[in-house]
C-alpha cells in the first residue's frame, strides 16, 4: 500500500514537471463534443483528457464565449483549429482565438475569400508564426489525438455551379471507439453529392450542413448516414427549416437545435449521451 502511494506521488510530481500522464484512475476516457449556441454560426469544440480540437469559431465577437469554456475546462492549447470555409459565421473570431491561446496546427480550405474576416485571419496566423495547411480534395488529412481519429476532406472541384464558398467546406469525420461523428460545415447540394460518392459510411451524429437550411441532397444524405442524433447550428429565426426537421423526423433522428442552448455529446467509445447544457 505504501509503495502504491509513493508511486502515485512520484507520478504526480513527474506530471507537474514534465507532463506525465495522469494515473489511469483519474482519466475520463471519453470524447466530449460541444456545439456552441452561437446563433446561425458554427463553433464546435472536441476534447478528451489530453487533446482539444476546435472546428470553426463563430462570428466576430464570439471568442470570449469560446475562451471562457476553454478556461473552465483547463484547456490551454488547441491541438488543431479547423476552419471549414471562410464565411464570417465560421471564421469571425478566429483571429482572437489565435491571439489568445496556443494553437499547434491550423487546417484551411483552398478557397480564399475577399473579406475583412479573412484578412484578419491571415494577419493573426502571421503574428502567431503559424504556417496553415491547405486541405485539397485529392488528398485527405488524417490524424489521431488521444485515441480520436480525424479525417478532413477537402472540396474536389475547382469551382461549383452555385455558392463556391459554402460548397468549398471541409467535411470532417471523427471516430472514437465504435462511435462516429460527421461534421458537414456549410456543404450544399454539389458538395454533399460529391461527399456521398466517396463515403458510404454511417455515423452516429450528424452536424447538419448549412445550418439546417433545406437542400435536395438531404434526401440522400440522411438515409445514407443513418444518424441517431443530428445537431443544427441555427438561430431562432435563421436556419433549421421545417422541411429539414420533417425529413429528420421521418428517419427517427433525435434533433438538437443550438439556439435552444449549447449541445453536448459525450462518447465513451461505445455509447453516446446527448443533452443541452
C-alpha positions in Angstrom: 0.0 0.0 0.0 2.8 2.4 0.9 4.6 1.6 -2.3 1.4 2.4 -4.3 1.0 5.7 -2.5 4.7 6.6 -3.2 4.2 5.7 -6.9 1.2 8.0 -7.2 3.0 10.8 -5.5 6.0 10.3 -7.8 3.8 10.3 -10.9 2.0 13.5 -9.8 5.4 15.1 -9.3 6.6 14.0 -12.7 3.3 15.2 -14.3 3.8 18.6 -12.8 7.4 18.7 -14.0 7.3 17.0 -17.4 3.7 16.4 -18.4 3.5 12.8 -17.2 0.1 11.3 -18.0 -2.4 11.3 -15.1 -2.9 8.0 -13.3 -5.3 5.8 -15.2 -8.0 6.0 -12.5 -8.2 9.8 -13.0 -8.9 9.6 -16.7 -12.4 10.0 -18.1 -11.6 8.0 -21.2 -14.3 9.8 -23.2 -14.7 12.2 -26.1 -16.8 15.3 -25.4 -18.2 17.4 -28.2 -19.7 20.8 -27.5 -21.7 22.6 -30.2 -21.9 26.2 -29.1 -25.1 28.3 -29.0 -23.6 30.8 -31.4 -26.6 31.9 -33.4 -26.6 31.0 -37.1 -22.9 30.2 -36.9 -20.6 27.3 -36.3 -18.2 26.8 -33.3 -17.6 23.2 -32.2 -15.1 22.0 -29.5 -14.0 18.4 -29.3 -11.9 17.4 -26.3 -10.5 14.5 -24.3 -8.3 14.3 -21.3 -5.3 15.1 -23.4 -6.5 16.8 -26.6 -8.6 19.6 -27.9 -9.8 20.5 -31.4 -11.9 23.5 -32.5 -13.9 23.4 -35.6 -14.9 27.0 -36.7 -15.1 30.0 -34.4 -18.5 31.7 -34.9 -19.0 35.4 -35.7 -16.7 38.2 -34.7 -17.2 38.8 -31.0 -17.9 35.2 -30.1 -14.4 34.5 -29.0 -15.0 35.4 -25.3 -17.5 32.5 -25.0 -15.1 30.0 -26.5 -12.2 31.2 -24.4 -14.3 31.1 -21.2 -15.2 27.5 -22.0 -11.6 26.6 -22.7 -10.6 28.2 -19.4 -13.3 26.4 -17.4 -12.1 23.1 -18.9 -8.4 24.0 -18.2 -7.6 23.8 -21.9 -4.5 25.9 -22.6 -3.7 24.6 -26.0 -5.7 23.7 -29.1 -4.0 20.8 -30.9 -5.8 21.7 -34.1 -8.0 24.5 -35.4 -10.1 23.5 -38.4 -11.8 26.3 -40.4 -14.2 24.7 -42.7 -14.5 27.7 -45.1 -14.1 31.4 -44.9 -17.6 32.8 -44.3 -17.8 35.3 -41.4 -20.0 33.0 -39.4 -17.3 30.4 -39.3 -14.0 32.4 -39.1 -15.2 35.6 -37.4 -13.5 35.0 -34.1 -10.5 33.0 -35.4 -8.1 36.0 -35.1 -8.9 36.5 -31.4 -8.6 32.7 -30.7 -5.2 32.7 -32.4 -4.1 35.7 -30.3 -5.4 34.3 -27.0 -4.4 30.6 -26.9 -1.6 28.4 -28.3 -2.7 26.7 -31.5 -0.4 24.0 -32.8 -2.0 23.3 -36.2 -4.4 25.1 -38.5 -6.3 23.4 -41.4 -8.0 25.5 -44.1 -10.0 25.1 -47.2 -8.5 26.0 -50.6 -11.0 28.8 -51.4 -9.7 32.2 -50.1 -12.3 34.9 -49.7 -12.0 38.7 -50.1 -13.3 39.9 -46.7 -12.2 41.6 -43.6 -12.5 38.4 -41.6 -10.2 36.6 -44.0 -7.7 39.4 -43.9 -7.8 39.4 -40.0 -7.3 35.6 -40.0 -4.2 35.8 -42.3 -2.7 38.6 -40.1 -3.3 36.6 -36.9 -1.7 33.5 -38.4 1.4 35.5 -39.4 1.6 37.1 -36.0 1.4 33.7 -34.3 4.0 32.3 -36.6 1.7 29.5 -37.8 2.0 28.0 -41.3 -1.5 26.9 -42.1 -2.2 23.7 -44.0 -4.5 23.7 -47.0 -6.7 20.6 -47.4 -7.0 19.7 -51.1 -9.8 17.5 -52.4 -7.4 14.9 -53.8 -5.7 14.2 -50.5 -7.5 13.9 -47.2 -5.7 14.8 -44.0 -5.9 12.1 -41.3 -4.6 12.4 -37.7 -5.2 10.8 -34.3 -5.3 12.6 -30.9 -5.7 10.7 -27.7 -7.5 7.8 -29.4 -9.7 10.1 -31.5 -9.3 9.6 -35.3 -10.0 12.7 -37.5 -10.3 12.7 -41.3 -10.6 16.1 -43.0 -11.8 16.0 -46.6 -11.4 19.0 -48.9 -13.6 20.0 -51.9 -12.8 18.2 -55.1 -14.0 20.7 -57.7 -12.1 23.8 -58.9 -15.4 25.7 -58.8 -19.0 24.9 -58.2 -22.2 25.8 -60.1 -23.5 27.7 -57.1 -22.1 29.1 -53.9 -18.4 28.3 -54.1 -17.9 29.4 -50.5 -20.3 27.0 -48.9 -19.5 24.2 -51.3 -15.8 24.6 -50.5 -16.5 23.4 -46.9 -14.1 21.0 -45.4 -16.0 17.9 -44.2 -14.7 16.3 -41.0 -15.4 12.7 -39.9 -14.5 11.7 -36.3 -14.2 8.2 -35.0 -13.9 7.4 -31.3 -14.0 3.7 -30.5 -17.2 2.4 -32.0 -18.8 5.8 -32.3 -18.6 8.3 -35.1 -19.4 11.9 -36.0 -19.9 13.7 -39.3 -19.4 17.4 -39.5 -20.6 18.8 -42.8 -19.8 22.5 -42.5 -22.0 24.5 -44.8 -21.9 22.0 -47.6 -24.6 22.5 -50.2 -26.0 20.2 -52.8 -22.9 19.9 -55.0 -20.6 19.2 -52.1 -23.0 16.8 -50.4 -23.3 14.8 -53.6 -19.5 14.8 -54.0 -19.1 13.5 -50.5 -21.7 10.8 -50.8 -20.0 9.5 -54.0 -16.9 8.9 -51.9 -18.2 7.9 -48.4 -20.9 5.3 -47.8 -20.4 5.0 -44.0 -23.0 5.5 -41.4 -22.5 8.0 -38.5 -24.0 8.2 -35.0 -24.0 12.0 -35.0 -24.6 14.4 -38.0 -23.9 18.1 -37.9 -26.5 19.0 -40.4 -24.9 21.1 -43.2 -25.7 24.8 -43.8 -27.5 25.4 -40.5 -30.3 23.1 -41.4 -31.5 25.1 -44.5 -33.3 22.6 -46.7 -31.5 21.2 -49.7 -32.5 18.4 -52.1 -29.4 16.3 -51.3 -30.5 16.0 -47.7 -33.0 13.3 -49.0 -29.9 11.3 -49.9 -27.6 12.3 -47.1 -29.8 11.4 -44.1 -30.8 7.9 -45.1 -27.2 7.2 -46.2 -25.7 8.4 -42.9 -28.4 6.9 -40.7 -27.6 9.2 -37.7 -29.1 8.6 -34.3 -28.6 12.3 -33.4 -28.5 15.5 -35.5 -27.3 18.9 -34.5 -28.4 22.0 -36.3 -26.4 25.2 -35.7 -29.1 27.9 -36.1 -30.8 30.9 -34.5 -34.4 31.0 -33.7 -35.1 32.9 -36.9 -32.4 31.6 -39.3 -31.8 28.0 -40.3 -33.4 24.8 -39.0 -36.1 24.9 -41.8 -39.3 22.9 -41.1 -38.7 20.8 -44.2 -35.4 19.7 -42.9 -36.8 18.9 -39.5 -39.6 16.9 -41.1 -37.1 14.9 -43.0 -35.1 14.1 -39.9 -38.2 13.1 -38.1 -39.1 10.8 -40.9 -36.0 8.8 -40.2 -36.4 9.0 -36.4 -33.4 11.2 -35.8 -33.2 13.0 -32.5 -32.6 16.6 -33.3 -30.8 19.3 -31.2 -31.0 23.0 -32.2 -28.2 25.1 -30.8 -30.4 28.2 -30.4 -32.0 26.3 -27.5 -28.7 26.0 -25.7 -25.2 24.6 -26.1 -25.4 21.0 -27.2 -23.0 18.5 -25.6 -22.5 15.0 -26.9 -20.3 12.6 -24.9 -19.0 9.2 -26.1 -17.2 6.6 -24.1 -16.3 4.8 -27.3 -19.4 2.5 -27.2 -22.3 4.7 -26.0 -23.3 8.3 -26.7 -25.1 10.7 -24.4 -26.5 13.9 -25.9 -28.0 16.8 -24.0 -28.4 20.6 -23.8 -26.1 22.3 -21.2 
